[in-house]
Each structure stands twice: as C-alpha cells, then as structure tokens.
Amino acid sequence: MQAEKIILCMASLSILGSFVFGGVIEADKKGVVTYADGQVRRKAIDIENWENAPVNTEVLTGDKVRTYRESRAELDLAQLDVVRLAPRTIIDVIKLYEETKEKKVETEIYLESGEIWASVHEIEVDTKFDISAPITAAAITGTHLRMRVEEDSSTQLKVYTGEVRITNAPQRNDLTPRSLVPQEIEGPREIPGPYEVTVEEWIYIVASMQQITIDRNGRVVSLGQFTFEDEDERNEWVIWNQRRDQIRSERIEGF
C-alpha cells in the first residue's frame, strides 16, 4: 500500500527552476564534460553500453552520465549552468533546454543516486530547470545547491545561495508554501497495523544556507540552518566545488 502512495505522490524529487534565459539557440542545447577525474562514463539513449566520457564529451537529451568510486565530473550546460557529480553518482538527462508548445525552455535532470552540486544561472526568459530524484520536488532561481540521494532514496537538499521551493507532491499546484523554520521533527515510531499511513503533502521554501532532509517515505526528518563551520561543509568535495565555482566566476567576469 505504502509503496503505491509513494509512487503516486512522490515519484520524483524535482527542482523546478525559473530563471531568465537569453536566447539558447539550437546549437547550444547540449552539455559538455568540462572536468573528468577517474572513471566517468556516458550512455546515450540509443546505445546499450556505457562509454568513457573524457573532457569535451557532448551530453545530449536522453543521455545518462555516471561516476564510479573515487571519480568525479563536471558538466557545463549550454555555457550557462553547471552540474557536478560526486563519486558513485548517476544522473539521467531527460530534457536539455527543450522548447515546449508554450514557448518555455525546459531542462530536466534525474538524480538516480549519489550527490550533485549545481549552479543554476539567473537569466531572462520563461524557463524551467528540474532536477528529479526518487522522492520529492523543488523551484530555483539563480541558485547554488547541493543534493544527495542515499541508497534508500532518502534525500538531502542544501541551498547555498538563492531560494528553492521543494515539495513531495509535484503534481499539486494548490499547496501553500511554508517558510523553513527550524523545529523538532517527530522521530520514527511503530504504527499499529493494519491502518494505512497517509504521507502529508507539503511544500517548503528553502533559502540561502538552509537545508532539508526527507526520508524514503517523503517525510521531513530535519530542516533548518547550516554553516560553513559544520563538519559536513569542511570535506574535500565541498571545498573542491567552491574552488571550481570561484574559477568559473573569475572566467565569466573576464569576458
């Protein structure tokens, strides 16, 4: 029963991003591997096997990209946005700057497992940028964020700059957003059978230097502020991403 509810209500953790997008032309609707360390592979939609993905490998709609143990990668998307993959991460590029009938430009990336660091630029047209995962959904603009999906599909989102709206019910448009105020979350407890357990549907606004963690059933288990002094923010993965962001920022300012 519970599995059915999760599939219906929380089939994907989407980060829905609106950002200004000034004229992505057809030739730019692709990603490029701009950093590859260790084993990085790509699987095109029309092939069965994974192939090596060194620097300058193109990534298109329908492709999958993965990293293995002690490996990492960086994807530059249309020279506007960046997604980096930590070790043991798999993403599926479902859409990449595709124009809809409503003249919106949509990108959708599915985070199957592992961890990503994303920098979504703020630009000028109606655009949607989704990062999906097995459990919830979110809306971003001009954001630096970090998302991790554990083996049991529990998910953590950390926002460094900007604002994200995250929900466990992406099909609902009538939910009232809640500000992310730190509070005690009731821990797991045994539910006497044979009652059905209904998961509450929610949407939270996660602002700069805030985090939210959702369990495999779509329940919020922690939320609140974090700082760069936290142990989790002093690991090599975070420091590397900050360094890459700084290099990219300096390069953009130089143009």
C-alpha positions in Angstrom: 0.0 0.0 0.0 2.6 2.5 1.1 4.7 1.9 -2.0 1.8 2.8 -4.2 1.2 6.0 -2.3 4.9 7.0 -2.7 4.8 6.2 -6.5 1.7 8.3 -6.8 2.7 11.3 -4.6 6.4 11.3 -4.8 7.6 9.8 -8.0 10.3 12.3 -8.4 12.3 14.9 -6.5 12.2 17.8 -8.9 14.0 21.0 -8.6 11.9 23.3 -10.7 13.8 26.3 -11.7 12.6 29.5 -13.2 15.4 31.6 -14.4 16.0 34.2 -17.1 17.3 32.6 -20.2 18.5 34.9 -23.0 18.3 33.1 -26.3 19.6 29.5 -26.2 20.0 28.6 -29.9 19.7 25.1 -31.2 23.4 24.5 -31.4 23.8 25.3 -27.7 21.2 22.8 -26.4 23.8 20.4 -25.2 26.1 19.8 -22.3 29.8 19.2 -22.3 32.0 17.4 -19.9 34.5 20.1 -18.7 36.1 18.0 -15.9 36.6 14.3 -15.6 38.7 12.6 -12.9 38.8 8.8 -12.6 36.1 6.7 -14.2 33.4 8.9 -15.9 31.0 7.3 -18.4 28.1 8.2 -20.6 25.3 6.1 -22.0 23.5 7.6 -25.0 19.7 6.9 -25.3 20.2 4.8 -28.4 23.1 2.5 -27.2 23.2 -0.3 -24.7 26.7 0.1 -23.2 28.3 2.8 -21.1 31.2 4.6 -22.9 34.1 6.6 -21.4 33.3 10.3 -21.2 36.5 12.3 -21.1 36.7 16.1 -21.2 34.8 17.6 -24.2 32.4 14.7 -24.4 29.0 16.1 -25.5 25.9 15.3 -23.4 22.5 15.4 -25.0 18.9 14.9 -24.1 18.3 11.2 -23.2 22.0 10.6 -22.1 23.0 9.2 -18.8 26.3 10.1 -17.0 27.8 8.3 -14.1 30.9 8.4 -12.0 32.5 5.5 -10.2 34.5 5.1 -6.9 37.0 7.9 -6.4 35.8 9.7 -9.5 34.0 13.0 -10.2 32.8 15.0 -13.2 31.6 18.5 -14.2 29.0 19.2 -16.9 28.7 22.6 -18.5 25.2 23.0 -19.8 24.9 25.4 -22.7 27.6 27.6 -21.1 25.1 28.7 -18.6 24.6 26.2 -15.9 26.9 23.7 -14.2 26.2 20.3 -12.6 29.0 18.4 -10.9 28.9 14.7 -9.9 30.5 13.3 -6.8 31.9 9.7 -6.7 29.3 6.9 -7.3 26.7 9.2 -8.8 24.3 8.5 -11.7 22.2 11.2 -13.5 19.8 10.9 -16.4 19.5 14.0 -18.7 15.8 13.7 -19.5 15.5 17.1 -21.2 18.1 19.7 -22.0 16.9 23.2 -22.9 13.9 21.9 -24.9 11.3 24.3 -26.1 7.7 23.5 -25.2 4.5 24.4 -27.1 4.1 27.2 -24.6 7.5 28.6 -25.7 9.1 27.7 -22.4 12.6 26.2 -22.3 12.8 23.2 -20.1 15.6 21.1 -18.6 15.1 18.0 -16.5 17.9 16.0 -14.9 17.1 12.9 -12.8 19.5 12.2 -9.9 19.2 8.5 -9.6 21.8 8.1 -6.8 24.8 9.8 -5.3 25.4 13.5 -4.9 25.5 16.6 -7.2 26.5 20.2 -6.8 24.5 22.5 -9.2 24.9 26.1 -10.2 21.8 27.3 -12.0 22.3 30.7 -13.6 19.7 33.5 -13.4 18.8 34.7 -16.9 15.9 36.4 -19.0 13.0 34.2 -20.4 10.4 31.7 -19.1 12.4 28.6 -18.3 12.1 25.6 -16.1 15.1 23.6 -14.7 14.2 20.4 -12.9 16.5 18.1 -11.0 14.5 14.9 -10.2 15.3 12.2 -7.8 13.3 9.2 -6.3 11.4 11.2 -3.6 10.3 15.0 -3.8 10.2 18.3 -5.9 11.6 22.0 -6.0 11.7 25.6 -7.9 15.0 27.5 -8.2 16.3 30.8 -9.5 19.9 31.9 -9.5 20.9 29.1 -7.1 23.9 27.2 -5.9 22.8 23.9 -4.3 23.9 20.5 -3.2 21.7 17.4 -3.4 22.4 13.9 -2.1 20.3 10.7 -2.6 21.2 7.8 -0.3 20.8 4.1 -1.2 17.4 4.0 0.5 16.3 7.1 -1.6 16.3 9.5 1.4 17.3 12.9 0.1 19.0 16.0 1.4 19.0 19.4 -0.2 21.3 22.2 0.8 20.9 25.7 -0.6 24.0 28.0 -0.6 22.6 31.0 -2.5 19.2 31.8 -3.9 15.9 30.2 -3.0 14.4 26.8 -3.7 10.8 25.6 -3.3 10.8 21.9 -2.6 7.7 19.6 -2.3 6.8 15.9 -2.0 3.8 16.4 -4.2 4.9 17.9 -7.6 1.5 17.3 -9.2 -0.2 19.6 -6.7 -0.4 23.3 -7.5 -2.6 24.3 -4.6 -0.2 23.8 -1.6 0.7 26.8 0.5 4.5 27.2 0.8 5.9 27.2 4.3 8.9 29.1 5.4 11.7 26.8 6.6 11.8 27.5 10.3 13.8 25.1 12.5 11.6 22.8 14.5 11.6 19.4 16.2 10.5 16.7 13.8 8.8 13.7 15.3 11.1 10.6 15.0 10.1 7.3 13.6 7.8 5.2 15.6 5.9 1.9 15.2 2.5 2.2 13.6 0.0 -0.4 14.8 -1.5 -2.3 11.9 -3.5 -2.8 9.8 -4.0 1.0 9.4 -3.0 2.8 6.2 -0.5 5.6 6.7 -1.0 8.7 4.6 2.0 10.9 4.0 1.4 14.6 4.4 1.9 16.6 1.2 3.9 19.8 1.7 6.0 22.5 0.0 8.8 24.3 1.8 10.8 27.4 0.8 14.5 26.7 1.4 16.6 29.9 1.4 20.3 30.6 1.4 22.3 28.5 4.0 19.3 26.3 4.8 18.9 22.5 4.4 16.1 20.0 4.4 16.3 16.2 4.7 13.5 13.9 3.6 13.2 10.2 4.4 12.4 7.5 1.9 8.7 7.9 2.5 8.7 11.6 1.8 8.6 12.8 5.4 10.7 15.7 6.5 13.1 14.5 9.2 15.2 17.6 9.6 15.3 21.2 8.4 17.0 24.5 9.4 20.2 26.5 9.1 23.6 25.2 8.4 27.0 27.0 8.4 30.4 26.6 6.7 31.7 25.6 10.1 29.7 22.4 10.1 31.8 19.3 9.7 29.8 18.3 6.6 30.8 21.6 5.0 34.6 21.1 5.5 35.0 18.0 3.5 37.1 17.8 0.3 34.0 17.6 -2.0 32.6 20.9 -0.8 36.0 22.7 -0.9 36.6 21.4 -4.5 33.2 22.7 -5.6 33.8 26.1 -4.0 37.1 26.3 -5.8 35.6 25.4 -9.2 32.8 27.9 -8.7 35.4 30.6 -8.0 37.4 29.7 -11.1 34.2 29.8 -13.2 33.1 33.1 -11.7 36.5 34.7 -12.5 36.4 33.3 -16.1 32.9 34.8 -16.6 33.9 38.2 -15.2 36.9 38.2 -17.6 34.7 38.2 -20.6 
